[in-house]
Amino acid sequence: MSNIHNCLEQFTVTVGTLFERSKMPLSTWLMATYLICASKPALPR
């Protein structure tokens, strides 16, 4: 969590993203995203 200057409100890096209300940890989402991006395409070009 981070505080900006004199603001008393705390926030996390997921605020304002689609991961904000997820019950899965961010590390799980990041691993899934990596696996999808690193996988070979299903159809040959």
Residue frames as qw, qx, qy, qz and C-alpha x, y, z in Angstrom:
[[0.000, 0.889, 0.459, 0.000, 0.00, 0.00, 0.00],
 [0.441, 0.192, 0.015, 0.876, 1.16, 3.52, -0.69],
 [0.090, -0.827, -0.386, 0.399, 0.40, 6.97, 0.67],
 [0.433, 0.564, 0.214, 0.670, 0.62, 10.04, -1.55],
 [0.101, 0.486, -0.194, 0.846, 2.04, 13.10, 0.27],
 [0.197, -0.129, 0.574, -0.784, -0.37, 14.08, 3.06],
 [0.694, -0.098, -0.371, -0.609, -3.27, 11.97, 1.82],
 [0.457, -0.321, 0.717, -0.417, -4.48, 9.59, 4.51],
 [0.896, 0.230, 0.102, -0.365, -6.10, 7.22, 2.04],
 [0.384, -0.397, 0.795, 0.251, -4.18, 4.03, 1.29],
 [0.790, 0.463, -0.049, -0.398, -4.37, 2.26, -2.04],
 [0.717, -0.191, 0.613, 0.270, -2.83, -0.68, -3.90],
 [0.071, -0.345, 0.600, 0.718, -1.49, -0.98, -7.44],
 [0.125, 0.308, 0.901, 0.279, -4.67, -2.73, -8.59],
 [0.162, 0.651, 0.445, -0.594, -6.96, 0.25, -7.92],
 [0.371, 0.676, -0.124, -0.624, -8.62, 1.35, -11.15],
 [0.188, 0.345, -0.834, -0.387, -7.77, -1.86, -13.03],
 [0.772, -0.081, -0.415, -0.474, -9.77, -4.94, -13.90],
 [0.587, 0.029, -0.747, 0.311, -7.91, -6.76, -11.10],
 [0.164, -0.418, 0.336, -0.828, -9.30, -4.44, -8.40],
 [0.708, -0.230, 0.253, -0.618, -12.20, -6.62, -7.25],
 [0.754, 0.212, -0.611, -0.112, -10.68, -9.98, -8.10],
 [0.798, -0.537, 0.198, -0.188, -10.49, -12.60, -5.39],
 [0.927, 0.143, -0.031, 0.346, -7.46, -14.18, -7.08],
 [0.480, -0.666, 0.136, 0.555, -4.03, -12.84, -6.14],
 [0.342, 0.857, -0.209, -0.324, -2.34, -10.51, -8.63],
 [0.209, -0.514, 0.797, 0.239, 0.54, -12.98, -8.99],
 [0.552, 0.243, 0.797, 0.001, -1.89, -15.59, -10.35],
 [0.478, 0.818, 0.232, -0.222, -3.25, -13.11, -12.91],
 [0.085, 0.828, -0.472, -0.291, 0.26, -12.12, -13.97],
 [0.381, -0.254, 0.871, 0.177, 1.32, -15.75, -14.40],
 [0.572, 0.494, 0.651, -0.071, -1.78, -16.52, -16.48],
 [0.352, 0.897, -0.028, -0.267, -1.13, -13.45, -18.66],
 [0.120, -0.660, 0.687, 0.279, 2.49, -14.50, -19.17],
 [0.497, 0.004, 0.862, 0.095, 1.51, -18.05, -20.12],
 [0.549, 0.695, 0.440, -0.147, -1.04, -16.81, -22.65],
 [0.246, 0.911, -0.227, -0.242, 1.42, -14.38, -24.21],
 [0.189, -0.597, 0.757, 0.184, 4.31, -16.85, -24.26],
 [0.706, 0.145, 0.691, -0.060, 2.34, -19.75, -25.77],
 [0.162, -0.081, 0.695, 0.696, 2.64, -20.66, -29.43],
 [0.516, 0.173, -0.088, -0.834, -0.28, -19.72, -31.66],
 [0.699, 0.098, 0.651, -0.279, -2.91, -22.45, -32.02],
 [0.762, 0.587, 0.273, -0.018, -3.05, -22.16, -35.82],
 [0.610, -0.163, 0.335, 0.699, 0.01, -22.11, -38.07],
 [0.191, 0.762, 0.009, -0.618, 0.47, -18.97, -40.14]]
